[in-house]
Amino acid sequence: MCFALLTIQSSLGHAETRSTLARTTFETTLKNGLKVIIREDHRSPMVMTQIWYGVGSSDESGNLLGISHVLEHMMFKGTNKVPNDEFTRLSRIYGGSVNASTFTNYTNYYQLYPKTYLSMALELESDRMSNLLLRQQDFEPEIKVVMEERRLRTDDNPRSLAFERFKWISYPTSHYRQPVIGYMKNLQNIQLEDVKKWYRDWYTPNNAILIIVGDVDSESTLLQVQKYFGDIPARKTPPRNDVFEFDRVGYRHMEVNLPVQVPNLYMAWNVRSLVTAKNPQDAYALTIIKNVLDSGISSRLQDRLVRDKKVLSAISVSYDPYNRGDSLLSISALPTEGVSLQDAEKAIQHEIDLLKTELIQTEEVERVTAKFVSNLVYSQDDIAGQTKMIGNLEINGLSFRLMDELPKHFETVTPQDIQRVANIYFVRDNLSTLYLSPVSPENKAQ
């Protein structure tokens, strides 16, 4: 192995309070295209390995919606070397923990072990990257497991079902509108041959990022990675689907009646992410706006609309700044009894409009930012948090080097940034709304 090709990254924060965030991090790419990032953290004798594949639900089309998630399930069904459920059995024997997740932009797999078993974790992961046994006898029961997961999480959950429909108007052109788990009709039609092709198309080292964080020596770990992954051949992957959204596509509204106990309001504005914004400061400001609106009982929507005016009984705001494509700033809210969905929407819209018309006080921005940055720092305190953050940045086209720089970027957001960004994005032509109401007594009787 030629270590001259190894890039060594050690990033230290500008302020003393942030310097402890930095770790010694090594990055390289093997000849077959596998990107490898190793971060040493010697505080406990544990190591986490995660492999992130650049494929998720947004890469699916036609009748194959949900196939990335189906393959995730099948990845635990064994190889010739490690057959059946031996993969998970080994984790129990050696004090480890294994799991996986599928999202719009990626599918990732993790293994957490005492550092003594790092070599085993790498061997297991490399084995199923290229030698997975995809058998009908495993597929038939597992697709039924996924169908049942769909029923429990979405079909039998009115709020999840409504939000799934809401995504089709909030993402009118982007493949982000597609549900990660797929629709039941897709799951009923996916065949084993489809899963085999999906595996061949996407599960290749040149479409993967291997992240190792823990009590390891980077150079010896890299030699082990080369041993287990270096001979896996690269393959060309298909082009990925578009995840960009039209700007100011026009106001969209949907009304749904489902068996909920109380009405629900959903609002979402089409916004940019760090990847897609022409000015990255937009994404940093949107993140702070999200926290100004909803980050605890002292945040604006909680304080003013839940506790003071009692227009809402609950509210939640979300925004993902690290998306590979365009993103949403979305709000879900429950009006209090006697308050209509229209009045709840007006009250929220009024608070949004204040961000556009009244310059927020510097003290409020500093307070909200300090709380957010401290949570960001603490979320990376263990090796699982670090690995997840590194993977999320890298798989979405950002660099892990940004990880230790994020606090100072968020701290540069000013009241003027917030007002400017609010006026750019929080316009009616970027807005989608959904009213979810209980099923009427007449319809229940039918």
N, C-alpha and C positions, 0 to 999 in steps of 0.2 A: 504493500500500500504506500502510495506516495503522499506523505503528509505535507509536502510543499503546496498541495492543492487545497489544503484546509484553511478556511477562513476562520479567524478567531475574533469573536466579538465579546468585548467586556464593556458594557455601557454603564456609566455612573451618572446619577442624577446631579443636577446643578446645585441643589440645596442639600445640606447635611441630612435633613429629615427624610430625604428620598434616596440617599446613597445606598441604604441597606436593601433597596429593591433589586439592585443589580446583582446578577450572578455571572460567573464565567460561563459563556455559551459558545459552543463550537458548531459550525455549520459547514456542510459539504454536500456535494451531489455525486453519487456513484456513477460509473460509466453507463449503467443502464437507465439513468435518469431519476433514480430514487433520491429524493432530497432527505437529508438527515440533519436533525438539530438535536444537540445534546447539551443539557444544562445541568451543571453540577450543583447539588444542594446536599450538604453533608450533615444536616441537622438530625436526621434519623436514618436508620439502616434500611431504608425502603427505596424502591425504584418503580416509577411508572413508565410504561411504554404505551404510546398511542400511535396508531396509524390512521391517517386521514386520506380517504380516496376522494378525488375531485369528481364526484357524481352524486346527485340527489334527485329529489322529486322534480325540480325545475328542468332536469335534463330528459324527462320522460315525455312521450307524445302518444297520441292516438289511444289505442286500447291497452297500453302498458302502464297506465298510471298506478303507482304503488309498487312497481317491480323492484326499485332500489331497496325498499323496506323488506320485501319478501326475501331478497338475496341476503340481507343482513341476518335474517332468521336462519337461513340455510348455511351461513358461514360457520355455525356451531355444530354442524351435522357430521363433521369428520373428514379425514383423509385416509389413505391406505396405511400411513404410518401411525396416525392418531384417530382410530375409527370411532364411529357412533358418538357418544357423549363424553368421550375420554378427555376432551379439551377442558370442559368445565369440572370434571371429576379431579383432574390434576390440580386445578386451582384450589379446590377444597383441601386436597391432601397436603399441599405445600403452603398453606396459609395465605393464599392469594385471593384476588377478586377480579372478575372479568365481566365485561358488558359491552354494549354497543349502542349506537343511536344513528338514526337517519334524519336528515334535515333537507331543506330546499337545495343547499349548495354542496352538501357533502354526506358521506357515510363514514363514521369513525368507530374504531374498536380500541378498547383499552384493556391493559393488564396491569395490576398492581401486585407486586411481590416483594418479600424480603430480598435484599440485593443479591444474596447467594444464588437466586434462581433467575437472574437476568438472562443468562444464556439460554435457559429453557424457554423463557417467554419469547425471545427472538426466534428460536427454532420453531416454536409453535406458530408464530405469526407468519414467518416466511413460508412455512409448509402450506398453510391454507391460502396464501396469496396465489400459488400456482398449482396446487395439487388437490383442490377441493373436490370431494366426491359428491356429485349432484345426482341423487338417486330418486326414482319415483316413490319408493317405499318410505323415504323421508319427506318428500315434497307433499304428498297427499295429506298427511296429518298436519304438517306445518302450515299449509295454506289455510287450513281450517282454523288454526290458532290465530292467524292474522285476521281472518274474517271475524272471529269472535272479538278480537281487539278492536276492530272497526265498530262492531256493534256497541261495545261497552263505552268506548271513548267518544264516539260521534253519533251513531244512529240513535242510541238510547239517551243521549245527552242533548236536550234541545238547544242549549246555549252554544255548544260546540257545533251543532248542525247549522245553526243560524250563522255563526261566524264563518263557517266553511262556505256558505252561499255568499256571504258578504264579501269574501275575497274576490269573487268573480266580478264584482263591480268596482272594488277598490284597486284591483290590478286588471284593468280591462284588456291590456295587450301583453303583459309580462307573464311568463310561465310560473311566477310565484303564486298565481291564483290556484294552482293545482294542489290538492291535499296530499300530504306526505304519504299517508296510508292508502291513497287511491280510493276509488268508489267501489262499492260492492260488485257492480257489474264487471269492473276491471278485474277484480280478484277472482271472480268466477270464471273469467276467460283466460287468465294467465296460465301458460303451460310450462312444463319443466324445460322444454327446449328454449323458450323465451328467456328463462332464468340463466340457462347455460350460455346463451349468446350475450346476455348482459354482463355476466361474469367475464367472458373472454374479451368483450369490448372495453371494459372499464377497469378491471382489476389487474393492473399492470404497474410495475415499479415507476415508470415515467409519469404515472398519474397519481402518485402517492407521496405523502410526507410522513416520515417516521420521526417521532419526537420522543426523546428519552430524558426524563428529569428525575434526579434523585442522587443517592449516595454512590456515585460511580466515578471512575477515572475515564476521562473522555477519550484518550488515545487507545486504551485497551478496549473500551466499549466499541469504538469505531472499527477496530479489527474484528470484533465479533459480528458486528453488522455486516461488514464485508464478507465474512465467512458464510453467513446464512442467507444474505440477500444478493450478494454480488453477481452470482451466476444466473439469476432469474432474467430471462431475456425481456427486453422492452418490446412493446407492440404499439402500433399507431392507434390512437383513440378517436372516436367519432367527434365531430364538432359539437360544441355545447350550445344549448338553446339560448335564445335572447332573454335577458332578465332586465331589460331597460323599459321604462314606461314613458308614454307620451307626456309632454309638458302641458298642463292646463287643458286636459282632455274634456272638461266640462263636468258640471255637477251631476252626481248620480245618487239615486235614492231607491231603497227597497223596503217593502213592508212584508213581514212574515208572521203568521199565527201558528204557534206551536204550544205544546202542553207545558208552559212555564207557569210558576205561581205569581210572578210579578213581571211587569213590563221591563224590557232591557233596551238601552240605547247604545248604538255603536256609531262612532264618527272616526274618519280617517282622512288624513291629507297625504297626497303623494309628495314625497320629499326625496332628497338625494342622500347618498351615503358618503363616507370618506373616499370610497373608490370612484364614485360617479360625479361628485361635486366638482365643479371647475375650481371653486375656492374651498379647500379643506376646512377653513374656519366655519363654513356653513354647518358642517356635520358636528363640529365641537359645540357650536352655539345651539343647535337643535337638541343635543344631549343635555345641555344645561337647562334649556326651556322645558324639556320633559321633567327635569327634577324640580324646577320652579313650580310647575303645575302639580306634580305628584311625587313626593319623596318623604312622606310621613305626615303626621297630624298638623305640622306647622306650614306645610306647602299650601299654595294658593287655593286649589280646588277643594282640598280636604278642609281647610280652615274656613273658607268663605261659603262654599256651597253645601258641605256636609254638616259642619258644626255650627256655623253662624246662621245662614239663611234656611238651612234644613230643606233645601230643594232636592238634594240627593241623599240616599242612605249609604251608597258606596260608589267609589270611582277608581279607575285604574288607567294609567297612561303608559304607553310603551313606544320605544323607538330603538332600532338596531343601527348604530352608526357604522358597523363593520361589514355590512352586506356586500357581496360581490356585484350586485346590481342595485337598482333604485330601491328605496325603502318607504315605509309608512310611519307617520306619527299617528298613532291610533288611541282612541279613548273608548272605554266601555263604562257605562254608568247605570245605576239603578235609581230611578226617581223615588222619592218618598210617596207614601200613600196620598192620593189626591192631587199629585202633580203630574201633568200630562207629559208625554214624551216630547211634544213640541216645546213646552215651557222649559223642560230640562235642557233641551238642545239650545234654546235661546240663552239660558243662563250660562252654559259652558261657552257658547260663542261670544258672549259679552266679555268673559274673562280672556279669551283668545284675542279679541279686538283690543283690549287694554294693552296688551303687549305691543301692538302696532301703533297705538296712539299716545301712550304715556311711557316715558323713559323710566325703566325700572331703576330703583335705587341701587347704588353700588354696594351698599351693605348687604342687601338681600342677595345679590349675585355672589358676593364673597362667601356668605354663610352657606348658601346652597352648594356652591362649588367645593368648599372645604369638606362638607359632609360627603359629597359624591366621591371626591378624590380619596378620602380616607377609606370609604367602602371599596373603592377600586384597588387600593393598596392591600387591604386586608383580604380581599378575595384571592389574591395571589400568594398568600402566606404559606399555603401548603403546596405540595408538589402536584396535586390534582388540579388546583386552580391555575398554577403556572402553565401546566401542560395544555390545559383547555384554552387558555388565552393565547399561547403561542400558536396552537393549531388553528384557532378561529381567525387570527390575523393572517396566517400564511395561506390557508386554503381559500381565503377570499381575495387574494391578490395583494395583500399588505405584507409588510415585513415584521418579523418578530422583534426587530430592533425598535419598533415603535412602542413596544410594551413598556419599557422603562421611561419613555419620553412622554407618554400620554398625560401624566399629571400636569406637567408644565404647559402642555397644549390647552388643556381644559382651563387652566388658571389664567390664560390670556383672554378668555371670553369677556367682553365688556358689555355694559348696558346698550351701547350703540350697536354692537353685533346682534344682540337679541332683537332689538327693534328692526334692524335691517332685514334679518332673516325671517322674522314674523311677517313682514310686509311682502317678502318674496314668495313664501310658500303657503301661508294661511289665507289663501284666497278661495272664493267659492268654486272656481273652475278646477281646483285641486281636491275638492271635498267629496267624500262619499258618506252617506248616512244610511243606517238601517234601524227600523223600528220593529222590535220583536215583542209581540203582544200575546197574552194568553188566548187559547182557543175559546171561542164564544160558546155559551151553553147550548145554543142551537146546533153548532157543529159537533159538540161532544155527543149530543144525543144521536146524531147520525152515525 
